[in-house]
Amino acid sequence: MNPKSICLTLALALSTIAAGAQTNIDTDAATPAAVSQKFTTGWDNFGEPINLAKSYVKWTAAKHKLTVQYKLVGAAPSKVYQVALNFFCDTFPATFGTFPVDLGGGTCFTLTRQNVTATAAEVEIGVVLTDAHGNGAVNIPITNVAPGTYKILFFVRNGTGCNVNGGGGNAGSICSVDFQSPGPWGTGTTVTIP
């Protein structure tokens, strides 16, 4: 084989490898699209301050994972809000990914809010602490999620400690819901976890 043939063969081999590597990079780098949703007022408190035009919940579904970001703008300053998920269902497992379901799994509970009765399971997933201007955010990756299609309502409580160990308990208004997405109660967002 002459040097020219060796160079041509080597160039073809390298371009084939590069093309394959480029294809793998493009395929592997595909990132699931994030979905952003605005809040509406909750079903308990209608006067809690918030800038509804700038506040949102953003979620991304990936293989066995749901990442949820809550962003509050113009909410009450220096306040801690608990964030959670409602799943509209008939039955539900004891956990959603790594988070326990309030009241355990099994038959979903029946609740009437905003003149709508629906069955749901509930999962508390984190807190948002606002700054002196009432702005705050939290990003929560939920791993080990069973593949499936879920009808979810994202919501924000009036305080923290509701339905969690070591929290403030369920008394008073801390369990009240200030903001929800999409809303109203009984309306969920369809989320498919591959």
C-alpha positions as CSV (number, residue, x, y, z in Angstrom):
1,M,0.0,0.0,0.0
2,N,1.4,3.4,-0.9
3,P,1.5,6.3,1.4
4,K,-1.3,8.1,-0.5
5,S,-3.6,5.1,-0.1
6,I,-2.7,4.8,3.6
7,C,-3.6,8.5,4.1
8,L,-6.9,8.1,2.2
9,T,-7.8,5.0,4.2
10,L,-6.9,6.6,7.5
11,A,-8.9,9.8,6.5
12,L,-12.0,7.7,5.7
13,A,-11.7,5.7,8.9
14,L,-11.4,8.8,11.0
15,S,-14.3,10.6,9.3
16,T,-16.5,7.4,9.8
17,I,-15.5,7.4,13.5
18,A,-16.2,11.1,13.8
19,A,-19.5,10.8,12.1
20,G,-20.5,7.9,14.4
21,A,-19.3,9.8,17.5
22,Q,-21.3,12.9,16.3
23,T,-24.4,10.8,15.9
24,N,-24.0,9.4,19.4
25,I,-23.4,12.8,20.9
26,D,-26.5,14.2,19.2
27,T,-28.7,11.3,20.3
28,D,-27.3,11.1,23.8
29,A,-27.5,14.8,24.4
30,A,-31.2,15.1,23.8
31,T,-32.6,16.8,26.8
32,P,-36.3,16.5,27.6
33,A,-38.2,19.8,27.2
34,A,-39.2,21.7,30.3
35,V,-42.8,22.7,30.6
36,S,-43.6,26.0,32.4
37,Q,-47.0,26.7,34.0
38,K,-48.4,29.8,35.7
39,F,-50.0,29.6,39.1
40,T,-53.5,30.6,40.0
41,T,-54.7,31.3,43.6
42,G,-55.2,28.2,45.7
43,W,-58.4,26.8,47.0
44,D,-58.0,28.0,50.6
45,N,-56.3,31.4,50.6
46,F,-57.2,33.9,47.9
47,G,-55.4,36.9,49.4
48,E,-51.9,35.7,49.8
49,P,-49.6,38.1,47.8
50,I,-47.9,36.9,44.6
51,N,-47.1,38.2,41.2
52,L,-49.0,35.6,39.1
53,A,-47.5,36.9,35.8
54,K,-43.9,36.1,36.9
55,S,-44.4,33.1,39.3
56,Y,-44.5,29.6,37.9
57,V,-43.9,25.9,38.3
58,K,-41.6,24.2,35.7
59,W,-41.3,20.5,35.3
60,T,-39.3,18.1,33.2
61,A,-40.0,14.4,32.7
62,A,-37.1,12.0,32.0
63,K,-36.6,8.3,32.3
64,H,-37.6,7.4,35.9
65,K,-37.3,11.1,36.9
66,L,-39.4,14.2,37.4
67,T,-37.7,17.5,38.1
68,V,-39.9,20.2,39.5
69,Q,-39.0,23.9,40.0
70,Y,-41.2,26.2,41.9
71,K,-40.5,30.0,41.5
72,L,-42.4,32.6,43.6
73,V,-42.2,36.3,42.8
74,G,-43.8,38.9,44.9
75,A,-45.0,36.5,47.6
76,A,-44.9,37.3,51.3
77,P,-41.3,38.4,52.3
78,S,-39.1,36.1,54.4
79,K,-41.7,33.3,54.5
80,V,-41.3,29.6,54.1
81,Y,-43.8,27.9,51.8
82,Q,-44.2,24.1,51.5
83,V,-44.6,22.7,48.0
84,A,-46.4,19.5,47.0
85,L,-48.1,17.5,44.3
86,N,-51.6,16.1,44.1
87,F,-52.1,13.1,41.8
88,F,-55.7,12.5,40.7
89,C,-56.3,8.8,40.9
90,D,-58.3,5.8,42.2
91,T,-55.3,4.0,43.8
92,F,-51.7,5.0,44.2
93,P,-48.5,3.4,45.5
94,A,-47.0,4.3,48.9
95,T,-44.3,6.4,47.3
96,F,-43.8,8.6,44.3
97,G,-40.2,8.0,43.4
98,T,-38.2,8.6,46.6
99,F,-41.0,10.6,48.4
100,P,-43.7,9.0,50.6
101,V,-47.3,9.6,49.9
102,D,-49.3,11.4,52.6
103,L,-51.6,8.8,54.3
104,G,-49.6,5.9,52.7
105,G,-50.6,4.2,49.4
106,G,-53.7,2.4,48.4
107,T,-57.1,4.0,47.8
108,C,-56.9,7.7,47.0
109,F,-58.7,10.0,49.3
110,T,-61.8,12.0,48.4
111,L,-61.7,15.8,48.7
112,T,-64.1,18.6,47.7
113,R,-62.5,21.9,46.8
114,Q,-63.8,24.8,44.6
115,N,-67.1,22.9,44.2
116,V,-65.4,19.9,42.7
117,T,-65.1,16.5,44.3
118,A,-62.1,14.4,43.2
119,T,-60.0,11.5,44.5
120,A,-56.3,12.1,44.9
121,A,-53.0,11.1,46.5
122,E,-50.7,13.8,47.9
123,V,-46.9,14.1,48.1
124,E,-45.0,16.8,50.0
125,I,-41.7,17.5,48.2
126,G,-39.9,20.6,49.5
127,V,-40.0,24.2,50.6
128,V,-39.4,27.7,49.1
129,L,-37.9,30.4,51.4
130,T,-38.6,33.9,50.0
131,D,-36.2,36.8,50.4
132,A,-37.0,40.3,51.6
133,H,-38.8,41.0,48.3
134,G,-40.9,37.9,48.4
135,N,-38.9,36.1,45.8
136,G,-37.7,32.5,46.1
137,A,-37.3,29.3,44.2
138,V,-36.5,25.6,44.7
139,N,-35.5,22.9,42.2
140,I,-36.5,19.3,43.2
141,P,-35.3,16.2,41.3
142,I,-37.6,13.2,42.1
143,T,-35.8,10.0,41.1
144,N,-36.8,6.4,40.9
145,V,-40.2,7.3,39.6
146,A,-42.2,4.4,38.2
147,P,-42.9,4.8,34.4
148,G,-46.5,5.8,33.7
149,T,-48.9,8.7,33.0
150,Y,-49.9,10.9,36.0
151,K,-52.5,13.6,36.3
152,I,-50.7,16.2,38.6
153,L,-51.8,19.4,40.3
154,F,-48.8,21.3,41.6
155,F,-49.4,23.5,44.7
156,V,-47.9,25.7,47.4
157,R,-49.0,25.6,51.1
158,N,-49.3,28.6,53.4
159,G,-46.5,27.4,55.7
160,T,-44.3,24.4,56.4
161,G,-44.6,21.2,58.4
162,C,-47.9,19.9,57.0
163,N,-47.9,16.1,56.8
164,V,-44.2,15.7,57.5
165,N,-42.3,14.3,60.5
166,G,-40.8,17.0,62.7
167,G,-42.8,19.7,61.0
168,G,-45.2,22.3,62.4
169,G,-48.1,19.9,62.5
170,N,-51.4,20.2,60.7
171,A,-53.0,22.8,62.9
172,G,-53.8,26.3,61.9
173,S,-53.4,27.6,58.4
174,I,-50.0,26.0,57.5
175,C,-51.7,23.3,55.4
176,S,-53.9,25.7,53.6
177,V,-53.2,26.1,49.8
178,D,-52.2,29.5,48.6
179,F,-51.2,28.8,44.9
180,Q,-51.9,26.0,42.5
181,S,-51.1,25.0,38.9
182,P,-53.0,24.5,36.7
183,G,-56.1,24.8,38.8
184,P,-58.8,24.8,39.7
185,W,-59.0,21.7,42.0
186,G,-59.7,18.6,40.0
187,T,-57.8,19.9,37.0
188,G,-54.4,18.3,36.5
189,T,-51.5,18.3,34.1
190,T,-50.8,15.1,32.3
191,V,-47.2,14.1,32.9
192,T,-45.7,10.9,31.3
193,I,-42.6,9.4,32.9
194,P,-40.8,7.1,30.4
